[in-house]
Amino acid sequence: MHSSNLVGGNEEIKTLLIAIAYNNDQSAYRTLFIQLHGKLKQFSFSIVRSEEEAEDIVSELFVLIIQRKEQLCQLESPLYYFYTTVRNMSLNLLKKQKRRAGLSMDEWQIQLNSIYFRPDLLMITEEMVSKIKMAINSLPNRCRLIFKLIKEDGLKYKEVAELLNISIKTVEAQMAIAMRRMAQSMQVDLEVKPMLEKKIKK
C-alpha cells in the first residue's frame, strides 16, 4: 500500500527531524522544507481556496516544527502529523472567518502534480502519462484527493481514512475507482496505437 522508500516518506522525514533537533542542521531543514512545503500548501489550498492563506498556514507549521522538533522525532508518522495539523489549521481558519465553502471534503479541490510511478520503467510515452493525469484529475474531488494523498504524498490507507474522517473501506473503494480509471486511460491508448500504425502502413 505504501513504500517506505518514497522520497519524503516517514523514515527520511524522521532522519531529517533528528538532524534538525540534535545538530541544528540547516541543510536538513531546507531539505524538509523543499520536500513538504509544496504538498502541504496544496493540501491547505484545497480547503481554504486561497494561495496567501495556505502559504501562511504552512509557514506557521514550519515554525511549529522548529519549536517542537525534539517531540516530532518521537512520532511514528510525522508525515501524518503534518497533514493533520495543516487540515486542522485550515478548517479552523474557515470557521473563524465563518466561511462554509470548502468545509465539505467533496468541495476540496486538488490536482495531481506527478505520476507516482516511473514512466521510463513501464516504457510508456509522455502522451500516455498526460492521459493518465487527465484521467485522474477528472475524478470527483474526494476520489482525486484520496488518490493524491496515497500515491503522490505518501500517506497510508489508514492515515488517509483518519485524516479525512472516513472508513478504510471507503478509501479502498475510492482507490479502486481511481486505479480503474487510470487503467482504462492506458488501455484506450494501447488500443488506438495499433490502429494508427495499420493506417500508416497502408
Summary of the structure (lengths in Angstrom):
residues: 202
radius of gyration: 19.2
end to end distance: 45.7
largest distance: 69.0
contacts: 575
relative contact order: 0.11
helix: 74%
strand: 0%
